[in-house]
Structure formats: C-alpha cells, structure tokens
Amino acid sequence: MTQYQLFATTPKAMEGILAAEIEALGGLNVQQKMAGVAFRGDLAMAYKACLWSRTANRILLLLGCFEVKSQQDLYDGVKKINWLEHLKPDDSLAVSFSSKNNPAINNTHFGALKVKDAIVDQMREKFDQRPNIDTERPSIRVNVYLHNDTAQLSLDLSGESLHKRGYRDVSIAAPIKENLAAAILLRVGWPKIAAGGGTLLDPMCGSGTLLLEGAMMAADYAPGLLRDYYGFLGWKKHDAALWQSLLDDAKQRRDVGLSQLPVIVGFDQDRRTVATALQHVENAGFPGRIHIEKRDIVDASAAESWPKGLIACNPPYGERLGDEAETAELYRRFGEVLKSRFGGWQAAMIISNPELGFRLGLRSQKPITLFNGALECKLLRFNIEENRFFEPKAKSQQERIEQISRRTEAEQPDNQAEMFGNRLRKNLKKIGKWAKQHQVNCYRLYDADLPEYAVAVDIYQGEQIWVNVQEYESPKTIDPAKANQRLAGAMLEIPKVLGIPKEQVFLKIRRKQKSTDQYEKQGDSGRFHAVEEGGCKFWVNFEDYLDTGLFLDHRPIRLLIQQQAKGKRFLNLFAYTGSASVHAAMGGAASSVTVDMSNTYLDWAKCNFDLNGIRGDHKLIRADCLVWLAKQAAAKPAPRFDLIFLDPPTFSNSKKMDDAFDVQNDHVTLLKNAAALLAPGGVLYFSTNFRRFKMDTAALAGLNIEDISASTIPEDFARDRKIHFCWRISR
C-alpha cells in the first residue's frame, strides 16, 4: 500500500489537539508544526483524516518539494510533476498559493497563475487540450506553499475547509467555527463526560455550534459525513470503493451512537436564533435528540432528571458597541447562576477579555490560549464548587484613571519623568514644526518612544490645545504601583512641556487587541470641541469614548478622498463619525452614502455635516454594513459608486450585527461585494489596522489590487509603519 506524506492544517494553538486526533486515527510519524500537523499514511488514512478530523481545516497530500529562486523555478518545478497521474485533460482545477519570505514571488495571485500555467501548458503540449479553471468545485485543487526558497506542492484532498460540516445554513455565519467549537470540547474533556452519561448544556447557544459538535462527539458521528464534496472525488487516483467502505462504517457507527446520546440542551434569549439552531439540529440529523428553547441566561437551570455534566458556551466578548458595562453585568449575573444552580458541574467558556472572566466570581484552572479567527482568546475551565467561589472586586477603567488623576493632583511623579519630558520636547520641536508647515492641527506627538512610558500623546488644536493621552495597558510583569507612578509622572510632564492647563489633558487606557475600542462608552460629559483638518471641521470628544471621533493616522487617505471626490458618487462603509464623508463632500462629491450601524455615531456624523454646512444628496444610513452591502450587490440593478472607502473593524460580535465579523476570514466576501458596486473606472480604498492581515489576492483574482500603505502613513506615525494597511482596488 502506497504511503503518502500528508499535512493537516489547523488554526493557530490547536496543533496539539489535532496531533492527538491524527495519532488516534492511525497516522504515522506525527509531528506538530506551526498551524498544522505533518504525518504519513496510506490512502485510507488520508480519507479518514478528511472524514473524521474534528479540528483540521484541510488535508494536503504532498506531491513534491523544490527550490524556488526565480519565477521560472516555480514554473519548472510544477511542470516536472506528471499531472496526467492526477487529472484528465478535460478535468477542472483550482490553485491556492501562499508565499512567505521569498523575494522572487511575493504576489499570491501571480504565483497562483504561474502554477496554473505550468499545469495547463503540460496538458496542452501532450493532448492539445487544457483543463478548465473552476474555483468552486474543481476536479482537483492544487496547493503551493512557498517559504523562503522552498516550495511545497500538494493536492488539497479536503477541497474546501473541513470546518464546513454541511449542517449549517450557508447564509448564517457563526460566532465560532465548528472546528474551534470541537477543539474547546475536546480540550475540556467532553468525550469522557459524555461517555459517563453527563449532560451538555450551552446557556447561550446561538446557532447551536457547540451543541452539535458535542452531539457528534458523543454519538461517534464522523464530522465529515454530511459533506457532499471533497477535493479527492475528482482525482484520478481516487478509490471510490475504499471511500464508500469508510462512509458505510461511519454511518453504522453513527446509528449506534445516536441510540446512546446523553442529554444535550441549549438556551438562547433570541427567538430567531433558537429557530436557526433548531434548523441546524434537524439538518445534522438530531431532530428530537437535542433540546433547545428560548430562555434568558438568568433563568438557566437544570432539570432534576439531567445528570451533572458540562456547561460550555461562547458568551459575548465585551467588544460590542458601547455596552462594555452591560456585558460585565451579564458575566456577573451568569456567575451567580452558575454558583447557585449548578454546583458539582464543570464549566468552560472562551473569552477575549480576562477581566470579564474575573467577573464570574469563580476561580478557573490555568487558561488555555485559542484563536477565534484573528482574535486571541482564553479558554476558561471551572469546577463549580463552593471552595472556588469569590467576590470579584475588579477595578474599572474609570477607577484607574481617577486614581492616576489623584496621584497627579498630589504631585507624586516618578523621579524619571524628566526623561519623558525631554523626549516630548524633542518630538515637539521636530513634529510640531512639520505640523505647522503642513497646516496639520491634530497629530500624534509621542507613541511609546520610551519603553518605560508606554503611552500615545495626541495633540488637538482648536480654539485651544487639547491633549488626548492613551496608556497602553502594562504587561502583567510590571508592578501596577510602578506603572501608576510612571503614568502619573507623564501626566504631570505633558502640561508643563506644552504650556497648557492640566484640565486640557485627558487620559484613556487602551487595552490590547480590542477591535471596537473606539466605540466603548467611557463617560457622559457630552462635551464636544471643534477642530479643523484639510479645510474640514470636526467635532471631537475627549471624555466619553476611548477614541475621539477622528482617527489621526487616516489623515492622508481622507485628504486623498477629498482630492478625488469632485463630481463623484462616494460610499463610506463602517463610517464611524463620517469624517471621510465630510472630506468627500467638501471636495465636491456629487453625492455620498454613509453607512454605520450605530445611531450614536451617525448622529455624530450628521453634526459633522452640519458643522461644515454640507447639504444636498448626502445620505446617512443605519445598517449592518455586511448585510447592507450584500443586499446592494445582489440588487438589480445595483447602485454604482465612483469612490468607496472601506475601513472595517478587525473583529466584531456586536449585538447589532446579525453575525460575527472577522476581517481576515471575511474580507474576500466583503471586498467582492464592495467592488460589485464600483462604477466603470471607480476606485475602492480598503484599510485595516489588523497587524497580521494577509490579503487573499488569489481569491480576489478578478480585481486590480495595489498596496498603497506606505503612502498613507503620515509623518507623525512614521515610527509605526504597521498602524494600518491600505489598498487601492479597482475592477
């Protein structure tokens, strides 16, 4: 039996779980790699990995490795493979290509085209016929990973990501993918609990992902059994009889397992969500076997007949627009429910903000790092026992700020604060001069230049000078008292250096990796101040929100929009306070449409319009941008725009959105829908501040994509070239 070199991909931090799966399935020489597992096995092993792995994304069969130092090397290396062994001349293929640290080929679209050309040219030379290209369901999917000078050429046996089980309504996205849900349950020992007859309960079940993955595990139900397409089905070496025997065995195991299913229950407060979950239950073949009902979290309780077991959930992450305090209160109440009604149970939840987990009042085991898309999260595990209970007394962000303010009022600075003040003076001399020469009124003066003083200092010049100070949250290794002392010292130095009253200096604490921090409500002062940029006026607020209403690093792209807007139809998506729309209108745009889902920020945008005297065909639309964009792209006829600005959050699971959003996972659909609205000759500017973002140019092959990031980073942000990325896109 032929042995193949195989590679299973998986999300970061799930490699160990996947390795254990592959070993259990019979994989040989199993080795954990970054974002995947390498192993050996025969064709049956490869099929079993596709059918049975709960945590893999893709199963790749290695065809060869070769050196690539030029574009011709890539072409020649691919062409050396005898492709007649894998597909017929009239078959179809698709190519996915990625490159890292190879100077010869760093454009994924170009790389994919080179690979495709090599295969097509070989078949045409031999048969005077070429395979077709089919990006949806090709006969084979070729995968090339180019790292440094080495290319790995593989067949993608999975065809499409294995997290797509086949039970989910394709129009409904889940807050977590199926393989992440499976990893959570495997990591907390659900299979053992299920084997002992324990109950699985998700009191915030959403569309039912955790429940269905848990049911599949408990029923010995192969996660790939519902899928009707795999990448190997059109492969010439596919063994249909072998595959059918594995399917028959999996169906038999499922039928036996369904008769032994433990109690599995889900609650959710939203009636539509419950209906969706029930539909998914039916799609997966569990009708009548999983109980789901509409019930608020405060009413969650277990029936007397349910054996104690596992409570698993994916609660809100506290990144919704303006409701951090509401989410914290939800966690507090959830903790009370767990402690009062679920003694003796185990619990597990995935969260991105450890502070919210602390609000539960339950001591957890050591947190486990996992990633929900691009967002780093912690998997918390609890034994719900009285000796693990405590009363949380976490300080709020506002309490910390007030503490720093009291320290500065008492004039107790850090003795080294003079060093910070000297750096501030040096920056003011250089950047202040640049700002004056270029008539820039709002700019970044300091951005963690000294590691001891990890703050950003932004100047806003209106009828007077205001300073917005943002402290980057200190690492846990730094003594909080020392961090407070340093921050207090910085807050004393800033007004001294700038010669302004301390009342004009405002402090915020920016936590790490919060995708919607700009929306978080900090206070209710209602005090707004007018500033000017590029001939446009804007209202800014230094007290009520973490961000002020004006993203300073986007100054160049807004000015570019203003210069190009004359006579054009402009669309601004995820518009926040509408600053780009103001620039477009002041630049002479014939019309504009500004879309955001927050009434607060659309009202702010309207005030910015009024401040500039903007009238005419300039619409403000409250909508989930993803839903609105999809509807417009599908409309007959679709509206057309000459200029589009798209600056989405990195991640959002806002309660005002229908689904969770992840810019890395969802940008292809987002950009395709936005580009569909471009008029002939139109331009789309796409920006993101996700530092690890990778543009999927292969999936966007029909678009012209130009990276203009370098030209959109202003002088005052030159120390941080990754503050954002920006592309110019056209059809």
N, C-alpha and C positions, 0 to 999 in steps of 0.2 A: 504494500500500500504506500503510495507516494506521500511523503511528509512535506508539509509546507511551512515556510516561515510566515507567521501571522502577527498582526498588531491590532490590538483593540484600543480605540481612543475613548477617553472619558473626560469629564470636566476636572479641572484642577482640584487637588486634595481628595479625590475619590479613587486614586490609583490603588491603594491598599485593599479597598473593598472589592474592586474589580479583579485584582490578582487572586484573591481568595475564591471568587466565583470561577475564574478560568481554571484554577487548580482543581476545584470540585468537579468541573465538567470533564476533566481529563487532559487538560493542556500540559505540554511538556516544556521544560526549560523556561518556566515562567519568570519574567524579570520586569520589575516595575521601572517605568521610565516617566519622564515629565509628561503629564496629561495622557498617559496610556500604559499599556502592558504588552510586552513582546512575548511570544510563545511559539511553540511548534505543535503541529498536529496534522492528522490526515484530513481528507475532505469531510468526513463525518464530524470531526472535531470543529472544523470551520463552520459547518452548518449548525451544530449545537450551540456554538457561541452566538450566532445570529438569532437563533430561536429562543435560547434560554437566558442569555445575559440580561440582567435587570438594570445594570449600571453603565453598560457600554453605550457609546454613541455610534461607532462604526467598527466594522471588522474588515481589515485590509489584508490582502494576500500579496506578499512581496514577490514581484517579478524580477527585480534586479536593482543593483546599486551601481552608480558610475560617477566619474569625476566631471564636474562642470566648471570650466573656467571661461567659457565663452558661450554665446548663443548657439553656435554651431555644435558645440559639445552636447548641449541639451538635445538638439535635433538628432544628432548621430546616435546618442545613447538610447533614445526612444526607438529609433528606426531599426536598431540591432535586434530588438525583440521580434520574434516571428509571430506577428499578430494574427496570422491565419489559424494559429492554435486556439485563439480566443474568440474570434468573431468572423462571420461571413462577410463577403464584400457588400452585400445589401443590408447588413445589420445597421444599428444605430449606436452612437457612443456619445458620452459627455466627458469632459475633462475638468477636474478641480486641481488647482495649482496653488502652492504657497511657497514663499521664499523668505529666508532669514539669513542675514549677513553674507549675501552673495552679491558683490558689486556688479557682476555681469548682467544679472537678471533680477531686478527688484520690483518689476511691474507684474503683478499676478495675471492680469489679462493677457499681456504679451506672452508670458510663459505658457499659459494655457493654449494660446493659439499656436505656439511653436510645437508643443506636444501633439496637438491635433493634426498639424500639418505633416509631422513625421509619420503618423499612423495612416492618414489618408493617402499620402504620397506613396507609401509602400504598397497599399492595396491597389491603388490606381495603376502602378507600374506592373503589378502581377496580373491583374484581372481587367484592366481598363474600366474599372468601376470603383466608386468610392462609397464608404459608409455615410449614412446621414447623421446629422447632429440632432440630438434630442435631449434637451436639458431636464425634462420632466421624468420620463421613464425609459432610459436608453437600454439597449441590449447589454452593454457593459458600461461601467463608469470607471474611468482611469483617474488615479490619484497620484500626484507628484509632490513630494516634499523636498525642497532644496534647502539644505542647511550648510552654511559655509560653502565648501567646494564639492559637497556630496549630494547627489540626487537619489532619493528612494522612489522607485516606480512601483506602484501597486494597483491591484484591482480592488475596488470598493465592493465587497460582497454584500454589504447591507443595502446599498442603493440609495437609501435616504436614512436619516438619523434613526437609530433604534429606539429612541425615546418615544417615537410616534407609534404607539401600540395598536391603534386602529379603533379604539373605543371613543375617542374624543371628537366632538363636533369640531371640524376644522376651522370654523369661523369664530371659535371661542378659545382665546389664549388662557393659559393657567398661570397663577402666580408662581408656581414652581413646575419644572418639567418632571415627567414621570420617572426618569432615572435618578433625579435628585431625591424625589419622594422615596423611591426604593432604597437609596443609599441611607437615608435617615432611618428608615425602619430596620434595615439590616444592622446598622451601627448600634442601635439601641436594643437589639436582641428580640425583635418581634417574632421571628420564626419559632424561637424557643417558647415564648409566651403563648403563641398560638397552638403549638403542639401540646401545651399543658392545659388547653381549653380556655385561656384567658380572653377577655373582651378587648376589642379595639374600638376606641371612641375618639372622634375628632369633633370637638365642640364648636369649631369654626371651619367647617369642612369645605366651603366654597364649592367648586365644581366637582369635588369628590376624589381628587387625585390620590391623596394619602390612603383613603378608604379602599379604593380599587387596587392600588399596589399592594396594600396589606392583605386584601382578599385573595389576590393572585398568589401571593406567597403561601398563605395558609392553605389554599386549595391545590398546591403543587401545579399551578396553572402557568404554562410557558408564556412569558410576556409577549412573544412574537407570534403567537398562534392566530391572532386575529388579522394579521397583516396579509394583504394580497399581492404585495410586490417586494421583491428582494433583488439586489443587484446581480445575483448569480443566475436568476431564472432564464436570462437570455444568453448566458455564457456557453460557449461551445463545449466546455468540459463539465457542464452541469450534469449531475447524475440524478435524474428525476425519480428513479426507483428508490434510491437511498434517501432522498429528501422526503418522499411520501412515507417511507417507513418511519422516519423520525416524527413526522406530523401525526401519524396514526398512534405512535407510542405516546406522544404528548397529549393527544385527545383522550386516550384511555386514562392516563394519569389525572387529567383534569376532571373527568367524570367521577373517578373515585374520590378525588379531593373535595369536590363540591358537596358530597354527602357528609363530609366531616368538618364543614366550615364552622368556626366559632362565631360568637355574637360580634357583629360589626355594625356600628351605629355612627351617624353623623348628624350634627345640628348646624343650622345657619339661620341668621336673623332675616335674611332676604328671601322673599318668596320666589323670585325669578331664579335666583342662584340654586335654591332647592330643586326647582323644576329641571334645571340644567343637570344637576348632579344625578337626579333620578333617571334622566335620559341616558347619561353615561353608564349608569349601573345596568340599564337594560341593554345598551349596546355591547357591553362587556360580557353579557350572559349571566348576570347575577340578579335578575328580577325576583323580588320576594326574599332574597337572601341577605341584602344589606338594607338596614332601616335608616331612612333619612327624613328628618322633619324640621319644620320651621320652629326654632326656639332660640331665644336670646341667651347670651353667654351667662348672664346672672341667674338664669333658670336651669342651667345644665345640672343634671343629676343622673345617677344610675338607678335603674330598676333593681329591685331586690333579687330578681332572678338572674341578673347579669354577674358572672364571675368577675372578680377583680382582675384587672389586666393593665393595658397601656392606654394612656391618653396622649395622642400625638396631634400636633397642629402647626400650622404656619400662620401665626397671628399677624396683625398689621405691624409694620416695621417702624412706625413713628416718623415716617417721611411724607405723610400726606400734607396737603396744602393747609397750613395754618392751624393744625389741630394736634400739635405735639402734646399739649396738656391733656387733651381729651384721650389720646392714646395711652398716656401714662396712667390715667384714671382707669381705663379699661384693664390694663395689666394688674392694677391694684385689686380691682374687683374680681378679676379672674383668679388671682392668688387666694382671695378669701373663699371663693367657690371651691377651689382645689383643697384647701386646708379643712373646710367644714364638711365637705360631702364625699371626698374621695380618699380618705385615709386608707393606707395599705396598697394603693395603686402606684404604678410608675407613670411618669410623665416625660414627654420630650417635646421640644419646640425649637424651631430655627428662627433666630432674630439677628438683626444687623446692629442693634444698639444695646450693648450690655446693661446700660443704665435701666432700660425698660425691664430686662430680666430681673434686676435687683428689686423692682417694684413689686414683684410677686410675693416677696417675703418668704421664699423657700431657698435653702442652701442647695446649690446644684453640685453635681460632680464636675470634674475638670471639663471646661468647654472644649468642643471639637470644631475646628475651622472647616467650613464648607463654603462653596460659592454658589449663589443664586444668580446665574448669568455672570455679569461682571462684578456683582456686589458681594464683598466678603461678609460672611455671616458666621454666627456661632450656634452650634447645636448644643442646647442645654438639656441635661438629663437630671431627673429628680426621683428620689424615693419619697413619697408623700407620707412622712412620719412626723410625729409631734416634735421629736428632738431635732428636726431640720427646719422648724419654723422660726422666724424672727420678724421684728417690726422694722421695716425699711425706714431709714432716716436720711435718704439721699438729698444732697443739696441741689437745688435747682440752679440753672444757669444764671438766672437773675440774682439769686442769693450770692453767688460767687462774685458777680460784678459789683454788687453792693458792698461786699467785703473788701474788694480792692479799692473801691471809692473811699471807704472809711480809712483805709491804711494811707492813701494819698493825702487825705484831709489832715491826718495826724502827722504828715510829713515824716514817714519812716521808710525812706527809699533804700534800695540796695546800694551799697557803697560803690559798686562797679557801674552804676547807672551813668556816670560821666562818660564812660566808653561808648554807651549807646547814644548819648547826646552828641558826642563828637562825630559819630558816623552820620547822624541825622543832619548835622551842619554841612558835612562834606557832600551828602546827597543833595541837600537843598541848593548848594552852590551850583552843582552840575545840572541836576534835573530841573530845578527851578528856573535856571537860565534858559534851558531848552523849551520849557513850557511857555515862558514869556515870549520867546522868539516865534513860536508856532501858534500863539494865541490859544493855548490849552489851559482851561480853567480848572479842570478836575483831573488829577493824576495820582499815580502811586509814587510816594516818596521813599518808602522803605519796605522791603519784603524779606524778613528773616535774614538780613545780611549777616548778622552775628548769631551764631547758634544759641548763645545764651539768652537772646532776646528774640524769640520766635513769634513776631507779630508782623502784621501788614499795616502800614500807615498810609492812608489816602487823604489827599487834600481836595477840598471842595471850595471854590471861590465864587461867592455870590455877592450879596450886599455886604457880606463879611466873610471871613475864613472859618470853615468848619473842618474838623479832622475826624475821620472815621478810623478807629483802631480795631483790628481784628486779631485776637490772640489765637494762634494755632494750638490746639489742645496738647498739653505736655505729655510725653510718654510716661508710662507707669513707673519707670525707673527714676524719675525726677521727684524729689520730695515736694509734696504740694505746698508746704510752707515756703520753701525756697522759690518755687515757681511764682507764688503770690508776691513774694518780696521783690523779685525781678520785675514783675509786671507793674507793681506799684511804682518802682523806680522809673520805668519807662513812661508811665502816665504823668509823672512829675516833670520829666525832662522835655516832653513834647511841647507843652505850652511855653516853657522857658525858651526853647530854641526858636519857636515860631512867633513868639511875642504876642500871644493871644490869651484871653482868659481861659481858665481850665474848664469853664462851663461850655466852651465851644469844642471840647474834645469828648468823643463818645466811644465807649468800649463795647465790643461784642466778642463772644467766644465761639470760634468756628470749630465744630467737631469734624473729625476725619470722615471723608467719603460719604457725605450726605448729599444725595442728588438733588434734593429740593430745598436746601437750606435757605435759599433766597426767599422762600415763601413762609418760613416759620414766623409766627407772630411772637414778638418779644415784649410788647407793651401796647398801651392805648393812649399815647400822648396826643396823637392826631396833629403833631406839628410838622409842617412841610416847609421846605425852603426852595427857592428858585435858583437854578444855576444855568449857565449857558455853555453850549458846545457846538461849534461849527455853524453859528448863526441860529441855532435852535435852543429853545428854553425847556427846562425840565424841572418837575417837582421831585425833590429827594427827601427822604425821611431817615433820620439817624437813630431813632429811638424805638420804633415799633416793629422793625423787621431786621433780620440778620443782614441782608443786603439792602442797599439804599434806594433801589429803583433804577439804577444806572450802572451797567457793567462797564467799567472803565477800559478793560482790555479789548472790548469790541469797538472802540472808537474808530479805528481805521476802516473796518468793514462798514460801519454806519455812514462814514463820510463817503466811501466808495458808492454805496447805495444812493446817497444824496446826489452825487455827481452823475450817476447813470439813470436817474429816475425820470428825467424830463419827458413828459408826454406818454409815460408808460403806465401799464396796469401792474400794481405791486401787491404781492401777497406776503404777509408776515405770520408765520406759524409758531406756536409756543411763544407768543408775543410778549409775555410778561407785562411791563408797563408801556409797551408800544413805542419805545424810543426809536427803533428802526423805521416805524411807520411815520413818525414825525419827520425824520430826516428825508424820507421819500417824498412826503407831501411838500415839505419846504423846498425840495429840489425840483418841484414841478410835476410830480406824478399826476397823470390824468385821473387815476382812481386808486384806491387801496382797500384791501380787506385785511383786517387784523383779527386773528383767532387765538383765543385762550379760554381755558375752562374756569377761570376764577373771576367771579364778579368783582372782587376787590381790585384786582389788577386791571380789569377792563375799565372800571370806574377811574382808576388812576390814569390809564391811557387817555380817557376822554378829557380829564383835567389837563393833561399834557397837550392835547389837541387845542383845547380852549385857550391855554396859556399862549399858544402860538397863533391864535386866530385862524385855525385851519377849518375851512368849510368845504362844501362840495361833496363829491362822491367818495367818501371815506367811511367805510363801514366797520363797526366793531361787532364781532360775533362771539358769543359764549358757546363753546362746544369742546368736546374731547377732540383734540386735533387729529388723532389717529382715525377716529370714526368719521369725522367731517371730511378728511382728506380722501378716505376710501370711497365715500359716497360721491364726492365730486368727480373723482377719477372714473367712476363707473357710470356717471350721468351721460345721457345722450341728448344734446351734445354737452360735453364737459366744458366748464368755464376755462378761459385761457388767460394767462398772465405773462407779461414780458419780463418780470423781475420777481424772484421769490427768495425770501430769507427764511432759513430753517435752522433753528438752534434749540434742539430738544434737550430735556434733562438726560442724565446718564441712566437713571433708573427711577421709576415711579410706580407705586401701587396705590395711587390716590383713590379715595373712595368716590371721587367724582369721575374717574375713568372706568370704563367697562372692564378693562383688563390691565394686568401689569405690563409695564413697558421697560425694555432693556435696550439701550441704544446699540450695543454690539450685536445682539441677536435679531433686532427688529429693523435695523437701518436699511436693509435691502428693500423690504416692502415699503417702508416709509419713503425712500428716495424714488422708487419706481412710481409710486402714486403721485408724488410731488412733481416729478418730471413729466408725468402724463398731462399735467395742467400747463406746461410751458407752451407758449405760442411759438411759431417759427422764428428762430433767431433769439429765443428767450434764454435767460440765464438764471440758474438756481445756485445760490450760495448756501452751503451746508457747513455748519460749525458744531463742534463738540468739545467739551473740556474733559472728556474721559481720556486719561493719560495713556491707557493701554489699548486704545481703539485701533482696530485694523479694518481698513476699507476693503470690502469684498468686491474687488473690481471684476473678478470672474463672473460673479452673479449679476453684475451690472454692466455686462459687456456691451449692451446697446447704447450706452451713454458715454459722452466725452467727459472725462474726469481729470481735472488739473488741480494739483495740490498747491494752494497759494498761501499756506500757513505762514511762511516766513515773512511775506509782505504785509500780513495782517497783525503782526505782533508789534505794538507801539514801543517807542524808545523807553518809556518808563516801566515796561515789563520785559525788557531785553534780558534781564537776569534769569528769567524763567521762560525759556522758549517753548515749553510744553503747557503754557497756561491755557491754550486752546489749539485746536487744529481747524483748518478751514479749506474747503474745496470749491472750485468753480465748475459747475456741471451744466452741460447742455446736451441736447438731443442730436 
